[in-house]
Amino acid sequence: MVPDATVHAVVEEHALDAKVIIFKKKRRKNYRRTKGHRQELTKLRIADIQGIEKPEPKVDPKPKKAAVKKQEKVAVAA
């Protein structure tokens, strides 16, 4: 929970979930009932979150693999 934060979202799609079958039966009474249910779903895309500090992306300088191999070859030859 972030106090005073505002979230901006865009509705992407309205859809239905997979069907769930409900089956009722009472043995030896010839009682059988079948029902189905599909839950409504809404797909959202978060556009922006205002009111929080966004962390800066961490950039870790890594040496290239080719440069490391060349240095090893020179050290072995010497």
Distance bins in CASP14 RR format, pairs under 12 A and 6 or more apart:
PFRMAT RR
TARGET T0000
AUTHOR 0000-0000-0000
RMODE 2
METHOD distances of the structure
MODEL  1
1 52 0 0 0 0 0 1 0 0 0 0 0
2 49 0 0 0 0 1 0 0 0 0 0 0
2 50 0 0 0 0 0 1 0 0 0 0 0
2 51 1 0 0 1 0 0 0 0 0 0 0
2 52 1 0 1 0 0 0 0 0 0 0 0
2 53 0 0 0 0 1 0 0 0 0 0 0
3 51 0 0 0 0 1 0 0 0 0 0 0
3 52 0 0 0 0 1 0 0 0 0 0 0
4 49 0 0 0 0 0 1 0 0 0 0 0
4 50 0 0 0 0 1 0 0 0 0 0 0
4 51 1 0 0 1 0 0 0 0 0 0 0
4 52 0 0 0 0 1 0 0 0 0 0 0
5 46 0 0 0 0 0 1 0 0 0 0 0
5 48 0 0 0 0 0 1 0 0 0 0 0
5 49 1 0 0 1 0 0 0 0 0 0 0
5 50 1 0 0 1 0 0 0 0 0 0 0
5 51 1 0 1 0 0 0 0 0 0 0 0
5 52 1 0 1 0 0 0 0 0 0 0 0
5 53 0 0 0 0 0 1 0 0 0 0 0
5 54 0 0 0 0 0 1 0 0 0 0 0
6 46 0 0 0 0 0 1 0 0 0 0 0
6 47 0 0 0 0 0 1 0 0 0 0 0
6 48 0 0 0 0 1 0 0 0 0 0 0
6 49 1 0 0 1 0 0 0 0 0 0 0
6 50 1 0 1 0 0 0 0 0 0 0 0
6 51 1 0 0 1 0 0 0 0 0 0 0
6 52 0 0 0 0 1 0 0 0 0 0 0
7 44 0 0 0 0 1 0 0 0 0 0 0
7 45 0 0 0 0 0 1 0 0 0 0 0
7 46 1 0 0 1 0 0 0 0 0 0 0
7 47 0 0 0 0 1 0 0 0 0 0 0
7 48 1 0 0 1 0 0 0 0 0 0 0
7 49 1 0 1 0 0 0 0 0 0 0 0
7 50 1 0 0 1 0 0 0 0 0 0 0
7 51 0 0 0 0 1 0 0 0 0 0 0
7 52 0 0 0 0 1 0 0 0 0 0 0
8 44 0 0 0 0 0 1 0 0 0 0 0
8 45 0 0 0 0 1 0 0 0 0 0 0
8 46 1 0 0 1 0 0 0 0 0 0 0
8 47 1 0 1 0 0 0 0 0 0 0 0
8 48 1 0 1 0 0 0 0 0 0 0 0
8 49 1 0 0 1 0 0 0 0 0 0 0
8 50 1 0 0 1 0 0 0 0 0 0 0
8 51 0 0 0 0 0 1 0 0 0 0 0
9 42 0 0 0 0 1 0 0 0 0 0 0
9 43 0 0 0 0 0 1 0 0 0 0 0
9 44 1 0 1 0 0 0 0 0 0 0 0
9 45 1 0 0 1 0 0 0 0 0 0 0
9 46 1 0 1 0 0 0 0 0 0 0 0
9 47 1 0 0 1 0 0 0 0 0 0 0
9 48 0 0 0 0 1 0 0 0 0 0 0
9 49 0 0 0 0 1 0 0 0 0 0 0
10 42 0 0 0 0 0 1 0 0 0 0 0
10 43 0 0 0 0 1 0 0 0 0 0 0
10 44 1 0 0 1 0 0 0 0 0 0 0
10 45 1 0 1 0 0 0 0 0 0 0 0
10 46 0 0 0 0 1 0 0 0 0 0 0
10 47 1 0 1 0 0 0 0 0 0 0 0
10 48 0 0 0 0 1 0 0 0 0 0 0
11 41 0 0 0 0 0 1 0 0 0 0 0
11 42 1 0 0 1 0 0 0 0 0 0 0
11 43 1 0 0 1 0 0 0 0 0 0 0
11 44 1 0 0 1 0 0 0 0 0 0 0
11 45 0 0 0 0 1 0 0 0 0 0 0
11 46 0 0 0 0 0 1 0 0 0 0 0
11 47 0 0 0 0 0 1 0 0 0 0 0
12 41 0 0 0 0 0 1 0 0 0 0 0
12 42 0 0 0 0 1 0 0 0 0 0 0
12 43 1 0 1 0 0 0 0 0 0 0 0
12 44 1 0 0 1 0 0 0 0 0 0 0
12 45 1 0 1 0 0 0 0 0 0 0 0
12 46 0 0 0 0 0 1 0 0 0 0 0
12 47 0 0 0 0 0 1 0 0 0 0 0
13 40 0 0 0 0 0 1 0 0 0 0 0
13 41 0 0 0 0 1 0 0 0 0 0 0
13 42 1 0 0 1 0 0 0 0 0 0 0
13 43 1 0 1 0 0 0 0 0 0 0 0
13 44 0 0 0 0 1 0 0 0 0 0 0
13 45 0 0 0 0 1 0 0 0 0 0 0
14 39 0 0 0 0 0 1 0 0 0 0 0
14 40 1 0 0 1 0 0 0 0 0 0 0
14 41 1 0 0 1 0 0 0 0 0 0 0
14 42 1 0 1 0 0 0 0 0 0 0 0
14 43 1 0 0 1 0 0 0 0 0 0 0
14 44 0 0 0 0 0 1 0 0 0 0 0
15 38 0 0 0 0 1 0 0 0 0 0 0
15 39 0 0 0 0 1 0 0 0 0 0 0
15 40 1 0 0 1 0 0 0 0 0 0 0
15 41 1 0 1 0 0 0 0 0 0 0 0
15 42 1 0 0 1 0 0 0 0 0 0 0
15 43 1 0 0 1 0 0 0 0 0 0 0
15 44 0 0 0 0 0 1 0 0 0 0 0
16 36 0 0 0 0 0 1 0 0 0 0 0
16 37 0 0 0 0 1 0 0 0 0 0 0
16 38 1 0 1 0 0 0 0 0 0 0 0
16 39 1 0 0 1 0 0 0 0 0 0 0
16 40 1 0 0 1 0 0 0 0 0 0 0
16 41 1 0 0 1 0 0 0 0 0 0 0
16 42 0 0 0 0 0 1 0 0 0 0 0
16 43 0 0 0 0 0 1 0 0 0 0 0
17 36 0 0 0 0 0 1 0 0 0 0 0
17 37 0 0 0 0 1 0 0 0 0 0 0
17 38 1 0 1 0 0 0 0 0 0 0 0
17 39 1 0 1 0 0 0 0 0 0 0 0
17 40 1 0 0 1 0 0 0 0 0 0 0
17 41 1 0 1 0 0 0 0 0 0 0 0
17 42 0 0 0 0 0 1 0 0 0 0 0
17 43 0 0 0 0 0 1 0 0 0 0 0
18 36 0 0 0 0 0 1 0 0 0 0 0
18 37 0 0 0 0 0 1 0 0 0 0 0
18 38 1 0 0 1 0 0 0 0 0 0 0
18 39 0 0 0 0 1 0 0 0 0 0 0
18 41 0 0 0 0 0 1 0 0 0 0 0
19 34 0 0 0 0 0 1 0 0 0 0 0
19 35 0 0 0 0 0 1 0 0 0 0 0
19 36 1 0 1 0 0 0 0 0 0 0 0
19 37 1 0 0 1 0 0 0 0 0 0 0
19 38 1 0 1 0 0 0 0 0 0 0 0
19 39 0 0 0 0 1 0 0 0 0 0 0
20 34 0 0 0 0 0 1 0 0 0 0 0
20 35 0 0 0 0 1 0 0 0 0 0 0
20 36 1 0 0 1 0 0 0 0 0 0 0
20 37 1 0 1 0 0 0 0 0 0 0 0
20 38 1 0 0 1 0 0 0 0 0 0 0
20 39 1 0 0 1 0 0 0 0 0 0 0
21 33 0 0 0 0 0 1 0 0 0 0 0
21 34 1 0 0 1 0 0 0 0 0 0 0
21 35 1 0 0 1 0 0 0 0 0 0 0
21 36 1 0 1 0 0 0 0 0 0 0 0
21 37 0 0 0 0 1 0 0 0 0 0 0
21 38 0 0 0 0 0 1 0 0 0 0 0
22 32 0 0 0 0 0 1 0 0 0 0 0
22 33 0 0 0 0 1 0 0 0 0 0 0
22 34 1 0 0 1 0 0 0 0 0 0 0
22 35 1 0 1 0 0 0 0 0 0 0 0
22 36 1 0 1 0 0 0 0 0 0 0 0
22 37 1 0 0 1 0 0 0 0 0 0 0
22 38 0 0 0 0 0 1 0 0 0 0 0
23 31 0 0 0 0 0 1 0 0 0 0 0
23 32 1 0 0 1 0 0 0 0 0 0 0
23 33 1 0 0 1 0 0 0 0 0 0 0
23 34 1 0 1 0 0 0 0 0 0 0 0
23 35 1 0 0 1 0 0 0 0 0 0 0
23 36 0 0 0 0 1 0 0 0 0 0 0
23 37 0 0 0 0 0 1 0 0 0 0 0
24 31 1 0 0 1 0 0 0 0 0 0 0
24 32 1 0 0 1 0 0 0 0 0 0 0
24 33 1 0 1 0 0 0 0 0 0 0 0
24 34 1 0 0 1 0 0 0 0 0 0 0
24 35 0 0 0 0 1 0 0 0 0 0 0
24 36 0 0 0 0 0 1 0 0 0 0 0
25 31 1 0 0 1 0 0 0 0 0 0 0
25 32 1 0 1 0 0 0 0 0 0 0 0
25 33 1 0 0 1 0 0 0 0 0 0 0
25 34 0 0 0 0 1 0 0 0 0 0 0
26 32 0 0 0 0 1 0 0 0 0 0 0
26 33 0 0 0 0 1 0 0 0 0 0 0
48 54 0 0 0 0 0 1 0 0 0 0 0
62 68 0 0 0 0 1 0 0 0 0 0 0
63 69 0 0 0 0 0 1 0 0 0 0 0
63 70 0 0 0 0 0 1 0 0 0 0 0
63 71 0 0 0 0 1 0 0 0 0 0 0
63 72 0 0 0 0 0 1 0 0 0 0 0
64 70 0 0 0 0 1 0 0 0 0 0 0
64 71 0 0 0 0 0 1 0 0 0 0 0
65 71 0 0 0 0 0 1 0 0 0 0 0
65 72 0 0 0 0 0 1 0 0 0 0 0
66 72 0 0 0 0 0 1 0 0 0 0 0
66 73 0 0 0 0 0 1 0 0 0 0 0
67 73 0 0 0 0 0 1 0 0 0 0 0
67 74 0 0 0 0 0 1 0 0 0 0 0
68 74 0 0 0 0 0 1 0 0 0 0 0
68 75 0 0 0 0 0 1 0 0 0 0 0
69 75 0 0 0 0 0 1 0 0 0 0 0
69 76 0 0 0 0 0 1 0 0 0 0 0
70 76 0 0 0 0 0 1 0 0 0 0 0
70 77 0 0 0 0 0 1 0 0 0 0 0
71 77 0 0 0 0 0 1 0 0 0 0 0
71 78 0 0 0 0 0 1 0 0 0 0 0
72 78 0 0 0 0 0 1 0 0 0 0 0
END
